[in-house]
Structures are given as structure tokens and as C-alpha cells.
Amino acid sequence: MRKWKIIASVTAAVLAIGTLIALTVVRATWPDSKNLPSHTGSVATAQHPGSTSSGLGSDDDSWSTIPAKVTDSARQVVTLLVTGWHKTDGKVNAPSTEDLISAGMSKSCAASYEPVWNRVFIATKAGSVDPGATVSDVVASTAIIAVSGEKPYRTWSLDVTATVRPQWQAADGSMQTFPLENDDWTVTVSEERAQVTGITEPDQMSLGFRIPADLTPPQSRTQEESE
């Protein structure tokens, strides 16, 4: 009888030791819940300063991506302002109000628009700024200046850089061509209407070319006149 008691005691001790070892191994390999990362199921969203989540983004919900319809309106309008203006025999040919509206400009903006080129080429009988490229090549770049409002009623302020090739008629009747240059337009676009509601053309003094007051072609000027 004593023999069986001893065997039972030893067996119980072995089982106890085995259970303790098993618990120790499990505890060592199972991560502490206090050290586990917390997951809420949400993804961090970068927000434009001053915007709410409902005002973010465009087609891909990123505020830094301009909606295609906004870009198209801005590019089409600026392209028309460059390629649609020319002066021949003292007569200015500029895009009509209807042309501007068809390109994507609002009625009020189109009605008050006056091309900067009217002042730039006022002294010469002929001139243009058409780079001679295809329409898609006129706009060199489009960048965001500011975004206000909430999607899809935002207002976009864009910097549109266009390539121009100024040409003008000198006093002797010859056409003079300036090198290609890039100039900037500030374009305001309503996302809801996909219309240009405001436009600021390059300041005349910021342009990289000047029409000489006496219209003398460069090759005809003396060194003193050129200086």
C-alpha cells in the first residue's frame, strides 16, 4: 500500500512540474498584450492646412491632385489667350467673348477680359505670341497655388506657365522674332462648373521681351542705340 502511495506522489509531482514548464514556455512565446500595436482600422490621411476631410482631394481624394476637368479648363483658356491673339496691319484680332466661353471661361470673366498683348504690341502694326506649336505644347506646366472650399465645390488657384514666341513688325516692315520664353498666368477655376472665373495675365514689365519705341530692327541699330 505504501508503495502505491509513493508512486502516486511521484506521478503527481511529475505532472505538476510538466504543467509548470508548459506554462512557462507558453508565456515566454506569447506576446504581452500591453506591447501589441493598436490598430483602429483607419489609415492616416494627409490634409491640406485649413481643409476638412470632406474638402480633400479630387478624383483620388488627394488635395494635391488637380481634377482633370479643372486642369483642362485652365489649359484650354490659356492656350487660346496665346494662340488666338495676333495683330495684322494695325488691327488686333483677339478671341471673342463667345470664343473664351467655349474654351472654358465664365461669362463674367470673358466679358471683362482684355489681352495684355494689346498694350505690349500697341506701337507696332503687326505682332503675335503664338509659338507655332500644337495646342497641347503651349502650356508648359500647371501648379497649385491654393485650394479653398470643399469637394466638389472647391475653387482652385493655379499657376499656368505657357510658352510664347513673340514676333513684331519693325519700322522697315520686316518681322522680328524674339526667342521662346515661358510666362506665368494665375488662373482661378470653379471645380463645380469647370470654368475659369478669374485670370491674371503676366505683367507687361515681367515679360522677357520689349518692343522698341522707335520700332528699329536690332540689325539696323547703331552700337550707341543698342546700348
C-alpha positions in Angstrom: 0.0 0.0 0.0 2.8 2.4 0.9 4.4 1.6 -2.5 1.4 2.8 -4.4 1.2 6.0 -2.4 4.8 6.7 -3.2 4.1 6.1 -6.9 1.1 8.3 -6.9 3.0 11.1 -5.2 5.9 10.9 -7.7 3.4 10.9 -10.6 1.6 14.0 -9.2 4.9 15.8 -8.8 6.0 14.9 -12.3 2.7 16.2 -13.7 2.9 19.4 -11.7 6.4 20.0 -12.9 5.4 19.3 -16.5 2.4 21.7 -16.3 4.7 24.5 -14.8 7.2 24.0 -17.6 4.4 24.2 -20.3 3.0 27.4 -18.8 6.4 28.9 -18.7 7.1 28.1 -22.4 3.7 29.5 -23.5 4.1 32.7 -21.5 7.6 33.2 -22.9 6.4 32.9 -26.5 3.1 34.7 -26.3 3.4 38.5 -26.8 2.3 40.7 -23.9 -1.0 42.5 -24.9 0.4 45.7 -23.5 3.2 45.7 -26.0 1.0 44.9 -29.0 0.4 47.8 -31.6 -3.0 49.2 -31.5 -5.0 49.0 -34.8 -8.1 51.1 -35.4 -8.7 50.0 -39.0 -8.1 53.6 -40.3 -5.3 55.0 -42.5 -3.7 58.3 -41.8 -4.7 61.0 -44.2 -2.6 64.0 -45.1 -4.7 67.1 -45.0 -4.3 70.4 -46.7 -3.9 73.0 -44.0 -7.3 74.6 -43.2 -9.2 71.9 -45.0 -11.7 69.4 -43.7 -11.8 65.7 -44.7 -14.8 66.4 -47.0 -12.9 69.1 -48.7 -9.9 66.9 -49.6 -8.8 65.8 -52.9 -10.1 65.2 -56.4 -10.5 62.0 -58.3 -8.2 60.2 -56.0 -9.1 62.1 -52.8 -5.7 63.8 -52.7 -5.9 67.6 -52.3 -2.6 67.9 -54.2 -4.1 66.3 -57.4 -5.9 68.7 -59.7 -9.2 67.3 -61.1 -8.9 66.7 -64.8 -11.8 69.0 -65.7 -10.1 71.8 -63.7 -6.8 71.3 -65.5 -8.4 71.1 -68.9 -10.3 74.4 -68.4 -7.2 76.2 -67.3 -5.0 74.8 -70.1 -7.6 75.5 -72.8 -8.2 79.1 -71.8 -4.5 80.0 -71.5 -3.8 78.3 -74.8 -6.5 80.4 -76.5 -5.0 83.6 -75.0 -1.7 82.8 -76.6 -2.6 81.3 -79.9 -5.8 83.3 -80.5 -4.3 86.7 -80.5 -2.5 88.4 -83.3 -2.2 91.9 -84.9 -2.1 92.5 -88.7 -2.0 95.8 -90.5 -2.7 97.6 -87.3 -5.8 95.6 -86.5 -6.0 93.4 -83.4 -7.6 90.0 -83.8 -8.4 88.6 -80.3 -10.6 85.8 -79.1 -14.2 86.9 -78.8 -16.3 86.6 -75.7 -18.0 83.5 -77.2 -14.6 82.0 -78.0 -13.5 82.5 -74.4 -16.7 81.0 -73.0 -16.4 78.0 -75.3 -12.8 77.4 -74.1 -14.0 77.3 -70.5 -14.1 80.9 -69.2 -17.2 82.1 -67.3 -19.4 84.7 -68.9 -18.5 87.4 -66.4 -14.8 86.7 -66.7 -15.0 86.6 -70.5 -16.9 89.9 -70.7 -14.3 91.8 -68.7 -11.2 90.2 -70.2 -8.7 92.4 -72.1 -5.5 90.8 -73.5 -2.2 92.1 -72.2 -0.9 91.8 -75.7 -3.0 94.9 -76.7 -0.7 97.0 -74.6 2.5 95.1 -75.4 2.2 95.5 -79.2 0.5 98.9 -79.2 3.3 100.6 -81.2 3.7 98.0 -84.0 1.4 97.3 -86.9 1.8 93.5 -86.6 2.7 91.0 -83.9 1.9 87.7 -82.3 3.0 85.4 -79.4 1.9 82.1 -81.0 4.8 79.6 -80.5 3.7 77.8 -83.6 3.4 74.5 -81.6 0.4 72.3 -81.3 -2.2 73.3 -78.7 -1.0 70.7 -76.2 2.5 72.1 -76.4 1.6 75.7 -75.5 1.2 75.0 -71.7 4.5 74.1 -70.2 3.3 73.3 -66.7 0.4 73.7 -64.2 0.9 74.1 -60.5 -1.4 74.6 -57.5 -1.2 78.0 -55.8 -4.1 77.5 -53.4 -7.3 75.5 -52.9 -10.4 76.7 -51.0 -13.8 75.2 -50.2 -15.0 71.7 -50.0 -15.2 69.0 -52.7 -16.9 69.2 -55.2 -17.4 72.9 -54.7 -13.7 73.9 -54.4 -12.0 76.9 -56.0 -8.6 76.2 -57.4 -6.0 78.9 -57.9 -3.4 77.6 -60.4 -0.1 78.9 -61.9 -0.1 78.1 -65.6 3.1 78.5 -67.4 2.8 79.0 -71.2 5.5 79.1 -73.9 5.3 82.1 -76.2 7.3 83.2 -79.3 6.9 86.9 -79.6 7.0 88.4 -83.2 6.7 92.0 -84.1 6.9 94.2 -87.3 9.8 96.6 -87.4 9.7 100.1 -89.0 11.1 98.8 -92.2 8.3 96.2 -92.5 10.4 93.2 -91.5 9.1 90.7 -88.9 11.4 90.3 -85.9 11.3 87.2 -83.7 12.3 87.0 -80.0 13.5 83.7 -78.5 10.9 81.4 -77.0 10.1 82.2 -73.4 7.9 80.9 -70.6 5.4 83.3 -68.9 3.0 82.7 -66.0 -0.7 83.2 -65.7 -2.7 82.9 -62.5 -5.9 81.1 -63.2 -8.9 80.7 -60.9 -11.2 77.7 -61.6 -14.5 76.7 -60.2 -14.4 72.9 -59.7 -18.2 72.6 -59.7 -18.7 74.4 -63.0 -15.2 73.6 -64.5 -14.9 77.2 -65.6 -12.2 79.8 -65.3 -13.7 82.5 -63.1 -10.7 84.8 -62.9 -7.4 85.3 -64.7 -4.3 87.4 -64.1 -2.0 87.7 -67.1 1.7 88.3 -66.9 2.6 91.9 -66.0 3.9 93.7 -69.1 7.1 94.6 -67.2 7.7 91.0 -66.2 7.8 89.7 -69.8 11.3 88.8 -71.2 10.9 91.0 -74.3 10.3 94.6 -75.2 9.1 96.2 -78.4 11.4 99.1 -79.1 9.7 102.5 -79.0 11.2 103.5 -82.4 10.5 100.0 -83.9 14.0 99.9 -85.3 15.0 96.3 -86.0 18.1 95.2 -84.0 20.4 94.7 -87.0 19.7 98.3 -88.1 20.6 99.9 -84.8 24.0 101.6 -84.2 26.0 100.4 -81.2 25.1 103.5 -79.3 21.3 102.9 -79.9 21.7 99.3 -78.8 23.3 100.3 -75.6 
